[in-house]
């Protein structure tokens, strides 16, 4: 009897979720921003919002409709929605208008948006905060962004801050990992742009309105929307769809067939094509397996099985161990990596555990969004997400010259789910400030790449070569700037003046930007930093590059070896690190994913554009080689810091 009662209760719960007759609270915020004040207007969003709001009301949603909101209006609408979502069973956020991504964070633009620099992004609405508001709903959360259009606001920001600082500014929107019980729908794939449309509505909203009131399961509806948009745009625009649902949900209730004997048999593969497009676009093991679960006997099941097997085989492959590269001798300021951005063989590994990872992996960046380390982490993390089948989530933790982020990662659980990008700059800061032990606190996953240091001088110094700079500095009193005491730009210049046997006064600044500004205005005489810091700066001239070969971005600038300083080779390297004690199989699986990223041509090109000009050699790509390299770096820089008298 008890078993019968329990089964009856379970069936009742399932019916309550799938049947529309249950009293259910549904709330929605629909925003259409098109009447922009500082950039070109969009004709569709006001219509999109009005039409979607009407359709949602017809489906039982208590809908907040907002059109052409300024900053305060956006804040008010989102706050009102957040309060309503707390007590709702279902919550939906639908946005039509301009949006952009910067450093992997998505921002929605109010109509008074005016982006003079990165700080103005704070006047926009962050999508991750909308996701948090949606998470308050009990059963189902839906996020729809019809906003991946070519964005003049992004172009405005790029013109304002310059090409180097604009590296984190990417096309379209960044992918969002869908939490359980949530649907995330983009008008087009992450990183792509969508069409504005020529009629009353955009292509995505037009298709959404066509299907949203159908008596079908919500996942099927969104897949049909994606398929319609794909066909309507002649295969130019493929919406991105991420579903993480348990059970079924119907906005308009199940289709009630009163005469099942004569009704046609439902085709179990009807939605397979739409779902396959989304699964293939995501490219993760989880998405492909979801397709196999839903459509095991349909047209794309064989292809999905082959893709899953291929990905899992690569992740579990046994790759022969490579010999460890000779480590630099302590005190030797030698080059870090000696190869350009070219693909080399996969690094070492053993069969990794099948259970890792089964949830997202957090990757800490010990610096602010938009910096070189941040761009490097996001570029590599994006590809690693596809290999691991789980999202690599970036978390910026700037402060104390990177020590805050490093110590936070060092204290995290040694299970592989918290990683950090360490750099030579952060290592030097940790050693000089004694805030953490760079080598003892971490296990290396692998080396990522390096940006060679260049020596740059103010424009009015006579001559353009090293001998001219040496002669200039040998006479009179001169100074060099850096991004801070004890940081790599400081230590590198100390090594430089020792190598050319001159004296100069160190002027520390609070960051690279102010130091470069001082050099540009002629207040300081020279500076040592990575090449990207001086890009497109007509008031600064680069004298030499501390690399093994000339940089593609500076083909007319000689290396230090060519200029007569063969032993002065310094790079701002980066490495992927895990807390000390992380299991070896986990390290090796992460290393495999990292190597796959470094072997990917589009990823290498993104790194090159970010000024990561050198890559680890085939013998430097294993965790063992990376650990040896890091120990050598500590041994190399410790006496240099001591000799410079830095505490």
N, C-alpha and C positions, 0 to 999 in steps of 0.2 A: 504493500500500500504506500509506504514512504517513497519507494522508488517511483511509483506512478505519479505521486504528487510532485516529486522533483522534476520528472520529465515534463509534466504539464506546465510547471512554472518556467522551465527553460523554453518550451515552445511559445509560451505567452510572451516572454521577453523578446524572442526573435520576431514575432509578429508585430510587437510594438515598434520595433525598429524599422521594419520593412513596409508596414502598412500605413497609408496616409490618414486613416481615420483617427489616429491618436492625436490628442490635443498637444500641439508642439509649438514652441516659441521659435520663430525665425526672424532674424534681423539682418539688415543689409545696409551698407553705406555705398552709394554709387556717386562717383565724382567724375565730372567732365570738364576739363580745363582746356580751353581753346583760344580765348581772347587775351593772348600774351601781350604785355606792354612793351617789352624790350627786344623781342625777337618776332619772327613771322608767326602769324596766327594759324591755327588749325581749324578747318571748317566743320569737322565731324563731331568732336567730343560732346558738345552741348546736345546734339541730337542723339548720340550714342547713349549718354547718361539718361536722358528723358525716356527713351524707348526701353532701355534695360530696366529702369526703375518701374515702369508700368507693367512689364512682363513679370517681374519678381513679385509685385503686389498681387498680381493675378494668381501667383503660385503660393500665396500665403505669407509673404515676407512683410514685416514691418520695415518699410524702406525709408532711409534718409537720402534724399536727392539733393545734391549740391553741384552748382555749376559756376565755373570761372571764379574760383576762390583765390584770394590773396593769402599771404602767409598766415595771418591771424585767423582767417576763415578756415584754412586747412587744419590748423591746430584745434580750433573749436569743434569742427566736424569730427575729427579723429577722436577727441576726448569724449564727445557724446556717444560715438559708436563703441568705444572701449567700455563705457559704463553699461551700455545696452547688452554687449556681448557676455557680460558676467553672468547673466541669468538666462541666456539663450541656449536652446538645444542646437540650433544651426546658426552660423554667422557667415556672411559673405561680404567681401570687399571687392568692388569692381571699379577700376580706374581707367579712364581714357584721357590721354594728354601726353605732354612731354615728360620724359624721365631719362635718367642717365646713371651709369655706374662709374664710381671712382674708387680705385683700390679694392674692388670686389664688393663694395657696398652700393646698393641701389637707392636712388633718391627720386622722389616725385616732385615735380616743379609746380609751385603756385604761379598764378598769372603775373605776379610782380617780380618774378625771379630775375636777378641781375648778377651774374657771376663774374666778379672782378678777380677773385683768386679762390683758393681752396677753402678759405674761412667762410665764404658765402654759402658753401654747401650746408652749413648749419641752419640756414634759413629755409631749407627744404625738408620734406618729410621722408624719413628713412623707412624703407620697406620692412626691414627686420623688426622695427617697432610695431608695424601693422601686424606682422606675423605673431608677435607676442600678444597683441590684443585679441586676435582671432583664437588663440589657444585657450582662451577662457571659456569658449562655448563647449557644451557638454559632449555633443555627438559628432558633429560634422563642421569643418571649417573650409571655406572656399576663398581662394585669392585669385583674381583675374586681373591681369595687367595688359590692357590693349594700349601699350605705350612704347613699343620698341621702334619708334619711327626715327628717321634721320633727324638728329637733334641739333638745332642751331645753338642751343644753350651750351652743348658740349663744345661746339666750334668756338663759341665766345670765350669759354674758359681756357681752351687750348691757346688761343691767340693772346690771352692775358698773361698766362704764366709761363709760356714758352714750351718748346718740345720736350725738354728733359724732365721738367717737373710734371708735364702732362702724360708721362708714360703710364701711370695707373688709370688714365682715362681711356676706356675701351669702348668699342662699338656695342650698341644694344644694351642689354641688361645682363647682370651676372646671374648664374644659376643658383636657385634656392633649393636646399635639401628639404624635401617634404616631410614634416613630422607626422607621426601616426595620426590617422583620422583627418587628414587634410588633403585637399586638392589644390595644386598650384598650376595655373594655366597662363602661358605667355602667348601673345599674338604671333610670335615667331620664336625660333630657337635662341637660346642664350648666346649673346655675342653677335647676333644678327639684327638686321633692321627690317621693319614691316612697312607695308604700303599704307598710305593715308586713305585711299579710296576716292572714288569720283562721285558717288551718289550721296544719299542722306547719311549712310553709316559707313564706317570702315569695313574692310572685308571680314575681319574677325567678328566684330559686333553684329554684322548682318547675318553671319552664320549662327552666332549664338542665339539671336532672336528667333531664327528659323527653328531651332531644335529645343530650346530651353523648356517649353511647355509640353513636350512630348511625354507620353506615359511610359517612360523607359528608365532603367537604372541610371543613376547620375554619371557613372563612369562611361557608359555607352554613349550618353548624350555628348559628353566632352570629346570623345573620340570621333564622333560624327562631325562635330564642329571643326576639329582639326583636319579631317579628311576633306570637308567642303572647302575650307580656306586653301588647302594645298591645291585642289583642282581649280578653284576660281582664280588663283593667281598664276596659273600655268606652271605649277611646281616651283615657283620662285619663293614662296613663303610657307614654311612648315611650322605650325604652332608647336610649342613645347608643352608637354603635359606630364605632370608628376602626380601619381595617386598613391596614397598610403592608407587604404581603407580596409577595415575588417567588416565583412557583411555587405549588405546592399542598402542603397538609399534611393528613394523615389520622391522627387519634388511634386509630381502630379499623381502619384499612386500607380499601382500596377495596371496594365492594360487588361481589363476584365473581358475574357472571351466567353460568351454565354453558350455558344454552341461548339464545344471543342471537337465534336466528332467530324464536323465539316470544315473546321478551321484548318488552314494550311499549317504544316509542321514548321516550327521555327528553325531557321538555319543556325546551327551552333557556331558556324564560322563567319556569320554576317559581319561581325565587328573585328574579325581577326586582322584584316588589312590595315585598318586605322590604328589598332593597338600596336601592330608590328612597326609601323612608321615611328611611333613615339618611342618604343623600346629600342629600336635600332639607332635612333637619334641620341638617346641617352648613353647607350653603349656599355652599360655596367652589367655585371653578372646578375645582380638582383633584378634589374629590369627585364633581362632576357629570360630568367627563370620565371618571372611573373607571367610572361607571355606563354611559356610552356604550360604553366599551371592552368591558365584560363583557356588556352586553345591547343590542347595536346595533339589533336588529330587534324589540324587545319594546315593550310598551304605553307605557312612559314615555320612550322614546328621543326622541320628538318634543319633549316638554316639557323634557327635559334639554338638548337642543340649543338650544331657545329661551332657556333660562335662561343657558346658557354664552354664547350670542351677546349677550344683553342685558348680562351682566356685562362681557364683553370690550369691547363697544361703549362702555359707560360709562367704562371705564378708558382707552380710546384716544380718547375724544371730544376734539374741538378746541373749546375754550370761549373766546369772545372775551375778549381781555385787558381788564381793568378799569383805569381810571386810578388812580394811586397817591394815597392820601389825603395831605393836607398833614401834614407832620411837626410835632410839637410843637417850639416854639422852645427852645433850650438854656436851662435854668434855670427854665422854666415848669412849675409843678407842676399840669399840666392832667390831665383825665381820660384814661384809656387807651382804653376802648371806650365807645361811646355807645348801644349797643343792648342790649336785654334778650335773654333766651334765646328768640329767634324764628328761624325758618328764613329764610334769604336765598338769593339765587342762588348757583350754584356759582362758585368762584373760577377764575382763569386757568389755562391749561394748553395743551400741545401734544401731538401724538401720542406717547405714552410708548413706551419700548422693550418689545417683547413678551417679551424674555428676563428682565426684572427684574420681581419677584423670583423666583428659582427655589429658594430655601431660606428658612428663618425669618429674620426681621428682629429684631435685638436693640434694645430701647428701654431706655436707662439712666435711672433715676430717681435724682437726686443727693440722696436723703434716705431715711429709714427707711420700712418698710412701714407703711401706715395713715395717713400724713400727707396733707395736701391734694394735694400734687404727685403722690404715689403713686396716690391715688384717681383723679385726673384722667387720669394716664397709662394706667391700666388700663381706664378707661371708654372712652377714645378708641381705645386699642390693640385692644380687643376688636372694635370695629366695623371698624377698618382691616384686621384679619385677614381678615374676610369679603370685603372689596373687593379686596384684593391677592391672595387665594387662598393666602396663606402666613401662618403664625402670627407674630404680633408678641409676642415673649417679653420680659417685664419683668425687668430686673435692677436691684436696689436697691444703690446704692453711696453710703451716707451718709459723712459725715466732713468736717471742715474747712469747715463752713458750706456744704457742697455742692461745694466746689472739687475734691474727689477724683473725684466722678463726672463733673464737667465736663471736667477735664483728661484723664481716661481716654477720654472720647468724642472730645475734640479730637485725641488722638493715634491714634485708630483709622483704619483704611483708609477712604478717601473713596470708597466704593462703594455707599452707601445701606443697607448691612446693619447699621450701627451708628448709632443715633440717640440723642438725649438730650432730655429736657424741661428747658428753661431757664426760669427765673422771674426776676421783678424782684428778688426777695430774693437769689437766687444771684448775679445780675449785680452788685448793690450790694456783696455780700460780696467778689466777685472784684475789683471796682474798689478797695474800701477796703483789702483785704489784698494786692493786687497779685499774686494767685496765677495768674490767667489773663486774657487779653484777650477780653472777652465778644463783641465785634463782629468782631475780626480772625480769631478762631479757628474761626468757624462760618459755614455757609450756612444761612439760614432756610428751612424747609419751609413754615411758616405759623404764624400766631397761633392759639391755642386758645381762651382765655377769660381772664376776670379776676374776682377777688374784691375788691371795694372795701374799703379800709381804713376801720375805724370807730374813733372815740375813745371809750373806755370809762373810767368813773371808779368809785372805791369807793362803796359804797352810802350811807355816812353823810355824803357831801358835800352841803351844802344845795342844794336845787333840782335840776332835771332838764334844764336847757337850757345852751347855750353861755355865755350871759352870766353865769349863776350859777357855772359852772366857772371862767371867767376871773376873776371877782371873788374867788373862793376862792384861786386860785393867785397872785393879785397880792399877797396878804397872807401873810407868814410864809415859812417854808422848806418846800418840797415836793419830791416826787420822782416820777419815772415809771420803770416797768420795761420791759425789752425782752428778746427772746430771745437777745441777744448783741451785743457791740460791732461796729458797722459793718454790722449787718443791717438789713433794711428797717424792722422795727418800731422800731429805734433812730433811723434817719434820718427816718422819718415824724414821730416825736414831736419831733425837733429842728426840723423844718419847722413843726410845729404851734405850738410855743411861740414861734417867731419870728413866725408869722403873727398870734398874739393878743397878742404883746408882753409876755410874762411870762418868768420864769426858773424853772427846775426842775432838780434833780440827776438825772442818769442812773444807774440801778441795773441793770447787765446781769445776766442769768441764763443758765443753760445750757439753753436751749430755751424754747418757748412755754409749756409746761405749768407749770414752776416760776414763770414770770413772772405767769401768770394766778392761780396759787395765792397769790402774794404780794399781788396786788391784791385778791383775795377776802378775805384776812385783814386788810386795811387797812394793811399795812406800806408799800405804795406808794400813790400817790394816783390815778394814771391810767396809761393804756397805749394804744398804737396798734397794732392788728392786724386781721386779717380777722374778719368777723362770727362765723364758725363757732367761733372760739376762745372766745367768751363765751356760746355757746348754753346755754340752760337753767341759767344761773348766777344764782341769786337774790341773790348778794352783790355783784353788779356791775351797773351801769346804763350803757347805751350812750347817749351824749350826741348825737353826730352821725355821719353816714356821709359819707365822702369820695367820693361817687358823683354822677352826673348826675341820677339819679332815686332816689326812695325804694326801698329794698329790699323785695321781697315778704315776706321773713322778718322785717322790722322796719318795718311800714307806718306806725307812729306816731312813728318817729324821723326828724327832718328831715335833709335833706342839708346839707352845709357851705354851699352857695350860699344855701339858704333861711335859714340861721343867720347870714349876713353874711360868709362867707368864700368868695367865688365862685372864687377861684384855687387853693384848697386841695382838689385832687382827686387822690388817690393810690390805686392798685390793685395788688394782688399778681397780676400777669399771668403767663401761661405761654405758651410757644411751643415748637414742635417744631423741633429743630435737627439738622443733619448736619455732619460734619467739613468744613472748608474744602476746596474743590476737588471736591466731589461733582458728577458730571456733571449738566448741566441737565435732560436728559430724565428722569433718575432723580428729581431734586427735584420735577419737575412731576407725575410719577406718584404720588409720595408725597403731594404737595399735594392731588391729586385725591381720594385715599383719605381724607385728613384732612377735606376739605370735605364729602365724603359722610357722614362720621361726625357732623360738626357740623350737618348738615341732617336727621339722623335724630331723630325725636321722642323715642323712648325714651332715646337717648343724651343728648339735651339735658336730659331730666328727671333723669337720674342726675347730670349735672353740676350742675343746680340744687340737688338735694338735698345735694350736696357743697359748697355755698356758692359755686359758680362762677356769679355772677349776671349777668355781662356777657359778650357775645360780640363778635367782630370784625364790623365792618360789611362790606357788600359790597365796598367799595373797599379794605378792609384784609386780604383773604383770600389775596392772591397772595404768592408767595415774594418778589417785588420789593418789595411794600409792607411785608412783614414785615422784610426787611433794612433798609429805610429807617427803620422804626419802631425797630429795635434800635440803629441808629447814633444816632438822636435820643435814645434813653434813655441811652446812654453819655455823650453830650454834655450831657444834662440833669443827671445825677447826679454827674459828675466834679467840677464846682465846688462842689456841695453838700457832698460828702464832704471836699473840701479846706478849705472854710470851717468845717466842724465840727471840723477838726483830727484826723481819724481816720486812723491809719496801721495 
